[in-house]
């Protein structure tokens, strides 16, 4: 089976006009554990190494387990699938049953990266603004993602929004 079919699905063709097929929408599933098996093996080995070194350095098995558990929790985005739904009302991020919504009007700045797009709430490129941002990583489908996002950014502009996001 094609890896790309595991990574994402499109509910409306991105090249189609919205009035022909309904609103343009995109659904992406990001799960590095499944999509990047080599990196997954390396990460598991690093977690075991951190846990072992912490246990040996402190001469305590419980400290090693604590360090390994902390590293495991800190890397939660790697272990859990994250679904992104991009549509006319904004972006929805779903992890288990927790939903984070980001409307298009809440996007202050967009940074286009090699394999995804970062959405930031502030126009100002301050260091701490990166902590509140949302990064949608999607290798192999960058053009589709850019097309859908640019469509909604243009619709914000035509609607006369005074708070148009800056694109970098």
VMD Tcl script that draws the C-alpha trace (Angstrom):
set ca {
  {0.00 0.00 0.00}
  {1.22 3.49 -0.79}
  {2.72 5.35 2.18}
  {1.01 8.53 1.05}
  {-2.41 6.94 1.49}
  {-1.55 6.32 5.15}
  {-0.35 9.86 5.66}
  {-3.34 11.85 4.47}
  {-6.60 11.97 2.67}
  {-8.24 14.78 0.75}
  {-11.98 15.22 0.96}
  {-12.21 17.65 -1.96}
  {-9.82 17.99 -4.87}
  {-7.56 20.98 -4.22}
  {-7.58 22.08 -7.85}
  {-11.36 22.14 -8.03}
  {-13.25 25.36 -7.51}
  {-15.15 25.43 -4.20}
  {-18.47 26.27 -5.81}
  {-18.27 23.05 -7.88}
  {-17.40 20.53 -5.16}
  {-18.34 22.35 -1.98}
  {-15.87 23.96 0.39}
  {-12.25 23.05 -0.10}
  {-11.15 20.82 2.79}
  {-8.08 18.83 3.64}
  {-7.55 16.18 6.29}
  {-4.01 15.20 7.27}
  {-2.93 12.51 9.72}
  {0.56 12.91 11.15}
  {1.88 9.88 13.01}
  {5.69 9.70 12.92}
  {5.78 6.31 14.66}
  {4.01 4.74 11.66}
  {5.24 7.00 8.88}
  {8.95 7.08 9.78}
  {9.92 3.59 11.01}
  {13.70 4.16 10.93}
  {13.47 7.29 13.04}
  {11.11 5.44 15.38}
  {13.68 2.73 16.03}
  {16.35 5.37 16.70}
  {14.05 7.21 19.10}
  {13.19 4.04 21.01}
  {16.90 3.23 21.33}
  {17.61 6.77 22.55}
  {14.88 6.51 25.18}
  {16.33 3.23 26.41}
  {19.81 4.78 26.46}
  {18.64 7.83 28.44}
  {16.84 5.65 30.91}
  {19.84 3.34 31.34}
  {22.36 6.17 31.70}
  {20.19 7.98 34.23}
  {19.82 4.78 36.24}
  {23.55 4.04 36.14}
  {24.58 7.62 36.98}
  {22.25 7.80 39.95}
  {22.71 4.16 40.92}
  {18.94 3.88 41.15}
  {16.58 1.87 38.98}
  {13.69 4.13 39.92}
  {15.60 7.23 38.73}
  {16.26 5.50 35.41}
  {12.57 4.67 35.06}
  {11.64 8.24 35.98}
  {14.02 9.69 33.36}
  {12.76 7.27 30.72}
  {9.15 8.08 31.57}
  {9.82 11.82 31.38}
  {11.45 11.43 27.96}
  {8.55 9.28 26.79}
  {5.99 11.88 27.88}
  {8.03 14.72 26.35}
  {7.97 12.97 22.97}
  {4.18 12.35 22.97}
  {3.69 13.82 19.49}
  {5.80 11.02 18.12}
  {3.74 8.23 19.65}
  {0.19 9.50 19.10}
  {-1.50 10.18 15.76}
  {-2.49 13.80 15.27}
  {-5.25 14.61 12.79}
  {-5.50 18.05 11.21}
  {-8.67 19.17 9.45}
  {-8.22 22.31 7.36}
  {-11.38 23.88 6.05}
  {-13.43 27.05 5.69}
  {-13.64 27.70 9.44}
  {-9.95 27.20 10.16}
  {-7.81 24.37 11.44}
  {-8.85 21.62 13.85}
  {-6.19 19.55 15.58}
  {-7.47 16.28 17.03}
  {-5.48 14.15 19.48}
  {-7.58 11.39 21.04}
  {-10.77 13.27 21.89}
  {-9.11 16.61 22.54}
  {-9.78 19.20 19.87}
  {-7.84 22.43 19.37}
  {-9.45 24.93 17.02}
  {-7.69 27.76 15.25}
  {-9.84 30.04 13.12}
  {-8.35 31.80 10.11}
  {-8.75 35.14 11.88}
  {-6.56 33.92 14.75}
  {-3.62 33.34 12.39}
  {-1.27 36.31 12.58}
  {1.69 34.94 10.67}
  {2.40 31.95 8.44}
  {5.86 30.48 7.92}
  {6.18 28.14 4.97}
  {8.79 25.48 5.69}
  {10.28 22.70 3.55}
  {7.86 20.00 4.70}
  {4.98 21.89 6.25}
  {3.53 25.19 7.41}
  {3.76 26.92 10.78}
  {0.78 29.02 11.92}
  {1.56 31.67 14.54}
  {-0.93 33.87 16.41}
  {1.19 37.03 16.37}
  {2.43 39.19 13.50}
  {5.59 39.83 15.53}
  {8.32 37.18 15.12}
  {9.14 37.14 18.84}
  {10.88 34.10 20.29}
  {8.04 33.11 22.62}
  {5.44 33.34 19.84}
  {6.82 30.07 18.47}
  {5.61 28.27 21.59}
  {2.00 29.17 20.84}
  {2.16 28.27 17.19}
  {0.87 25.24 15.33}
  {3.13 23.38 12.91}
  {1.56 21.07 10.37}
  {4.27 18.72 9.17}
  {3.42 16.89 6.01}
  {6.24 15.71 3.75}
  {5.25 14.81 0.24}
  {2.04 16.84 0.21}
  {3.39 20.35 0.75}
  {1.88 21.74 -2.44}
  {-1.62 20.55 -1.57}
  {-1.30 22.01 1.92}
  {-0.01 25.33 0.54}
  {-2.82 25.45 -2.01}
  {-5.58 24.96 0.58}
  {-4.05 27.45 3.02}
  {-3.49 30.08 0.32}
  {-7.10 29.63 -0.82}
  {-8.42 30.52 2.63}
  {-5.90 33.32 3.13}
  {-7.07 34.85 -0.16}
  {-10.70 34.49 0.88}
  {-9.87 36.39 4.09}
  {-8.39 39.16 1.96}
  {-11.42 39.35 -0.35}
  {-13.73 39.42 2.68}
  {-12.01 42.62 3.73}
  {-10.32 41.35 6.87}
  {-8.12 44.00 8.42}
  {-5.94 41.42 10.14}
  {-4.43 39.63 7.16}
  {-1.67 37.21 8.20}
  {1.88 37.85 7.11}
  {3.47 35.06 5.09}
  {7.17 34.23 5.45}
}
mol new
graphics top color blue
foreach p $ca { graphics top sphere $p radius 0.5 }
foreach p [lrange $ca 0 end-1] q [lrange $ca 1 end] { graphics top cylinder $p $q radius 0.2 }
display resetview
